[in-house]
């Protein structure tokens, strides 16, 4: 089959790293879809061999890797599957049936609540998406977080329905997400957080919930800087530090791989922009044509559109002027973002009138939702739920709506 041949050719070119020793021996694939996916995973992740029961995230896969894999599937097999599918189907054995029955996989495509773990005796912990709009990184919290806590990701509606032009502000986005979590959990206390841009939306969600008279058990803002506080020079310095950290972490080969991916994405976006402009199409019309023709899906559906979404999202977040919040906030920040804003509270201190606690995790911003940083984040979530003290969170007393259970006061800096 041509698709399998293409995947094998890509794998031959890209997968040249041996399998990490900490992984269990790989189980062989048992079907053509599984072999096809194994070849794609090996090519994208640079690991060989990969077995049918290997977990995508345990292998080190991230959102960009997932986008590349799903783009190949769209281009070679004509199947446009939601990226969130990897959260609930993280192994080749679990994902392969979706290639044969894509309709079942698309049933969840329009949902913004992505169940990472449905069951647990406590109230759910919700994680709001970052700039990319997806919630793949939230799954890194599943292992260190107590099995008693249900875990849900909140992905962008624009990502869920394939509409990448933002025509609403932060308050409207937050109201949409609040309505969804209240359908799942009608009343508080609510426990949620957001990484990067998601922390800004989470802040607005908490503000709206308190106006409704609901309790907010935990508002966790993870490296979520108030973007208006950043200067252009600090953003440039942050980007330089990122590449230096990558050089120390992955060596020259890692920098080279990152640069090659950037060149491919840039070339793809340029070609698609030129074709779309020549045809006089809007972004959505261009995406519809790509899906119909299946020729440009690799760039339009998974590389270009998230890029376009992030640019628009960044612009609306810079315009956001947050209200004063009279509840408690737990911030988990990295030194690089603190340097970027010049403020331990990342520009939020003057908007928070409750208790503000700042925890600093010494990793790069891009790695804060990876182990071992996720262990620290999970411990802070447990503290807010009262799990460490052996208490059920709903039994904890708090003074007033929005008080944070088991959160000791700490100086904001």
C-alpha positions in Angstrom: 0.0 0.0 0.0 1.3 3.5 -0.9 0.6 5.0 2.5 2.5 2.3 4.3 5.4 2.8 1.8 5.4 6.5 2.4 5.4 6.0 6.2 8.2 3.5 6.0 10.3 5.8 3.8 9.9 8.6 6.3 10.8 6.3 9.2 13.9 5.2 7.4 15.0 8.8 7.1 14.0 10.0 10.5 14.1 7.3 13.1 17.7 6.7 13.9 17.7 6.7 17.7 17.7 3.5 19.7 14.9 2.7 22.1 15.5 4.1 25.6 16.5 1.5 28.1 13.9 2.5 30.7 11.1 1.3 28.5 9.7 -2.2 28.6 10.5 -4.4 25.5 8.1 -3.4 22.6 5.2 -5.6 21.7 5.0 -6.3 18.0 2.2 -4.7 15.9 -0.5 -7.0 14.7 -2.2 -5.2 11.8 -1.5 -2.9 8.9 -2.9 0.2 10.7 -0.7 -0.5 13.6 2.4 -1.0 11.4 1.6 2.2 9.6 1.3 4.1 12.9 4.5 2.6 14.3 6.4 3.8 11.3 5.1 7.3 11.7 5.8 7.4 15.4 9.3 6.1 14.9 9.9 8.8 12.2 8.5 11.6 14.2 9.8 10.8 17.7 13.2 9.5 16.4 12.9 6.3 18.4 13.1 2.7 17.1 11.5 0.3 17.6 8.1 1.4 19.0 5.6 -1.3 20.1 1.9 -1.3 20.0 1.4 -0.7 23.7 4.0 2.1 24.1 2.5 5.3 25.4 3.0 8.3 23.1 3.6 10.6 26.0 5.9 8.2 27.9 8.0 8.2 24.7 8.4 11.9 25.0 5.8 12.9 22.4 4.4 16.4 22.5 1.9 18.6 20.8 4.1 19.3 17.7 4.9 15.6 17.3 1.2 14.8 17.5 0.4 17.5 14.9 3.0 16.1 12.5 1.6 12.5 13.0 -2.0 13.5 12.4 -1.0 15.7 9.4 0.6 12.6 7.8 -2.6 10.6 8.5 -4.7 13.4 6.9 -2.4 13.7 3.9 -1.8 10.0 3.2 -5.1 8.5 4.3 -7.6 11.3 3.9 -8.6 11.1 7.6 -8.7 14.3 9.6 -8.8 13.2 13.2 -8.9 15.4 16.4 -5.6 15.8 18.1 -7.3 15.3 21.5 -7.8 11.7 20.4 -4.2 11.0 21.6 -5.1 12.0 25.1 -7.6 9.2 25.4 -5.9 6.8 23.0 -2.2 7.3 23.7 -1.0 3.9 22.3 -0.8 2.5 18.8 -3.1 -0.3 19.8 -5.7 2.1 21.0 -5.3 4.6 18.2 -5.2 2.2 15.2 -9.0 1.3 15.2 -9.7 5.0 14.5 -8.0 4.6 11.1 -10.6 2.0 10.2 -13.6 3.7 11.9 -12.9 7.4 11.9 -16.5 8.3 12.4 -16.4 7.1 16.0 -13.2 9.2 16.6 -14.9 12.3 15.3 -17.9 12.0 17.7 -15.8 13.8 20.3 -14.3 16.3 17.9 -16.6 19.1 18.8 -16.2 18.6 22.6 -14.1 21.2 24.5 -13.9 19.1 27.7 -11.4 16.3 27.1 -11.6 13.5 29.8 -8.1 12.5 30.8 -9.5 10.6 33.8 -13.2 10.5 34.4 -13.4 8.7 37.8 -12.5 9.8 41.3 -14.2 10.7 44.6 -13.1 14.3 44.6 -14.3 17.3 42.4 -12.6 17.4 39.0 -9.4 19.3 38.3 -9.7 21.2 35.0 -6.7 22.4 33.0 -7.3 25.2 30.5 -5.3 25.0 27.2 -2.4 27.2 26.2 -1.7 29.2 23.1 -2.0 26.2 20.8 -5.6 25.5 21.9 -5.0 21.8 22.6 -4.6 20.0 25.9 -2.1 17.3 25.1 0.3 18.7 27.7 -2.3 18.4 30.5 -2.0 14.6 30.3 1.4 14.9 31.9 -0.5 15.5 35.2 -2.4 12.2 35.1 0.4 10.1 36.6 1.5 12.3 39.5 -2.0 13.5 40.3 -4.0 11.3 42.8 -6.3 8.7 41.2 -9.0 10.1 43.4 -9.1 13.4 41.4 -10.9 13.3 38.0 -8.8 15.2 35.4 -10.2 17.1 32.4 -8.6 19.3 29.8 -10.4 22.3 28.3 -9.4 22.8 24.7 -10.3 25.8 22.6 -13.6 25.7 20.9 -11.9 27.0 17.7 -9.7 24.0 17.8 -12.6 21.6 18.5 -14.7 22.8 15.6 -12.0 23.7 13.1 -12.7 27.4 13.1 -9.5 29.4 13.5 -10.6 33.0 13.4 -11.2 34.4 16.9 -14.2 36.7 17.0 -14.6 36.9 20.8 -12.7 38.2 23.7 -11.3 36.6 26.9 -14.5 37.2 28.8 -16.6 35.4 26.2 -14.1 32.5 26.0 -14.1 32.2 29.8 -17.9 32.3 29.9 -18.1 29.5 27.4 -15.7 27.3 29.4 -17.5 28.1 32.7 -20.8 26.9 31.1 -19.2 23.6 30.1 -17.6 22.8 33.4 -20.9 23.7 35.2 -22.7 21.1 33.0 -20.4 18.5 34.4 -20.2 20.0 37.9 -23.2 22.3 38.6 -21.8 23.8 41.8 -18.5 24.5 43.5 -16.0 24.3 44.9 -14.3 24.4 41.5 -10.6 23.4 41.1 -8.9 24.5 37.9 -5.8 26.0 36.5 -4.2 27.0 33.2 -0.7 27.0 31.7 0.6 30.1 30.0 -2.3 31.7 28.1 -4.7 29.2 29.8 -3.9 30.8 33.1 -5.2 34.1 31.9 -8.5 32.5 30.9 -8.6 30.6 34.2 -8.3 33.9 36.0 -11.3 35.3 34.2 -13.2 32.0 34.8 -12.6 32.3 38.5 -13.8 35.9 38.4 -17.0 35.0 36.7 -17.7 32.0 39.0 -17.3 34.2 42.1 -19.8 36.7 40.6 -22.2 33.8 40.4 -21.7 33.1 44.1 -19.8 29.9 43.5 -16.7 28.8 45.5 -13.4 28.5 43.8 -11.4 25.8 45.6 -8.2 26.4 43.6 -7.2 28.8 40.9 -3.7 27.8 39.7 -1.9 30.0 37.2 1.0 28.2 35.7 3.6 30.6 34.3 0.8 32.8 33.0 2.2 36.3 32.6 0.0 39.3 32.2 1.1 39.9 28.6 0.7 43.7 28.7 3.5 43.8 31.2 6.1 42.3 28.8 8.5 44.5 26.9 9.7 43.5 23.4 13.3 43.4 24.6 12.4 41.0 27.3 10.6 38.7 24.9 13.7 38.6 22.7 15.9 37.8 25.7 13.5 35.0 26.7 13.7 33.5 23.2 17.5 33.5 23.3 17.5 31.8 26.8 15.1 29.2 25.3 17.6 28.2 22.6 20.5 28.1 25.0 18.5 25.8 27.3 17.7 23.6 24.4 21.4 23.4 23.5 22.2 22.3 27.0 19.4 19.8 27.1 19.5 18.3 23.6 22.9 19.3 22.2 23.6 20.5 18.7 21.5 17.8 17.2 18.4 19.0 19.0 18.9 22.6 17.8 19.3 21.3 14.3 16.1 19.2 14.4 14.2 22.2 15.8 15.5 24.5 13.1 14.6 22.0 10.4 11.1 21.7 11.7 10.8 25.5 11.8 11.9 25.8 8.2 9.4 23.2 7.1 6.6 24.9 8.9 7.5 28.3 7.5 7.8 27.0 4.0 4.4 25.2 4.3 2.7 28.3 5.6 4.2 30.4 2.8 3.0 28.1 0.1 -0.5 27.8 1.6 -0.8 31.6 2.1 0.2 32.2 -1.5 -2.3 29.6 -2.8 -5.1 30.8 -0.6 -4.5 34.5 -1.5 -4.3 33.7 -5.2 -7.7 31.9 -5.0 -9.2 34.8 -3.0 -10.1 32.5 -0.1 -10.5 33.2 3.6 -8.7 31.1 6.1 -11.7 28.9 6.7 -12.4 28.6 3.0 -8.8 27.5 2.4 -9.1 24.9 5.2 -12.3 23.6 3.6 -10.6 23.2 0.2 -7.6 21.5 1.8 -9.9 19.0 3.5 -11.8 18.4 0.3 -8.7 18.0 -1.9 -6.5 16.2 0.7 -3.5 17.7 -0.9 -2.6 20.5 1.5 -3.9 18.9 4.7 -0.5 18.4 6.2 0.1 22.1 6.4 -3.3 23.7 6.5 -4.9 21.5 9.1 -2.1 20.9 11.5 0.7 23.4 11.1 -0.6 26.6 9.5 -3.9 26.9 11.3 -2.6 26.5 14.8 0.0 29.1 14.0 -2.7 31.5 12.7 -4.8 30.8 15.8 -1.9 31.5 18.2 -1.2 34.8 16.5 -4.8 35.9 16.9 -5.0 34.5 20.4 -1.8 36.4 21.4 -3.3 39.7 20.1 -6.6 39.3 22.1 -4.7 38.4 25.3 -2.6 41.5 25.0 -5.8 43.6 24.8 -7.3 41.9 27.9 -7.5 44.1 31.0 -8.3 41.8 33.9 -10.7 42.9 36.7 -9.7 42.9 40.3 -10.0 39.4 41.8 -11.0 39.1 45.4 -10.1 35.5 45.9 -7.0 33.5 46.5 -4.5 32.6 43.7 -1.7 30.0 43.5 1.0 30.9 40.9 3.5 28.4 39.7 6.2 30.3 37.8 9.6 29.7 36.2 12.6 32.0 36.6 12.7 32.7 32.9 9.2 34.2 32.8 9.8 36.1 36.0 12.9 37.7 34.3 10.7 38.4 31.3 8.2 40.4 33.3 10.6 41.6 36.0 8.0 40.6 38.6 7.5 37.4 40.7 3.8 37.8 40.2 4.2 38.2 36.4 2.3 41.4 36.4 -0.8 40.2 38.3 -0.1 41.2 41.9 -2.0 44.5 41.6 -5.1 42.7 40.4 -5.3 40.1 43.2 -6.8 41.2 46.5 -7.0 37.7 48.1 -4.0 35.7 49.3 -1.4 35.3 46.6 1.1 32.4 46.8 4.0 32.2 44.4 5.8 28.9 43.9 8.9 28.9 41.7 9.9 25.8 39.7 13.4 26.0 38.3 12.8 24.7 34.7 12.3 26.4 31.4 8.8 27.6 30.6 8.4 25.0 27.9 9.1 22.1 30.3 6.9 23.1 33.2 4.3 20.5 32.2 6.9 17.7 32.1 8.4 15.6 34.8 9.7 16.4 37.3 8.0 19.8 37.4 4.6 18.0 37.2 5.4 16.2 40.4 5.6 19.6 42.2 2.4 20.9 40.5 0.5 17.7 41.5 1.7 18.1 45.1 0.3 21.7 45.2 -3.0 20.5 43.8 -3.1 17.7 46.4 -2.5 20.4 49.1 -5.4 22.5 47.9 -7.7 19.4 47.9 -6.6 18.5 51.4 -5.4 15.1 50.3 -2.1 15.3 52.1 -3.9 16.0 55.4 -6.3 13.1 54.7 -9.3 15.4 54.3 -12.0 15.3 51.6 -12.0 18.8 50.0 -15.7 19.4 50.2 -15.4 18.9 54.0 -12.8 21.7 54.3 -14.1 25.0 55.7 -13.3 28.2 54.0 -14.2 31.8 54.7 -16.3 33.2 51.8 -16.6 32.2 48.2 -13.4 31.5 46.4 -11.2 30.8 49.4 -8.5 28.3 48.6 -8.6 25.1 50.7 -5.4 24.2 52.5 -3.5 27.1 50.9 -1.2 28.7 53.5 -0.5 32.4 53.0 2.8 33.3 51.5 4.3 36.6 50.5 3.8 37.5 46.9 7.3 38.9 46.6 
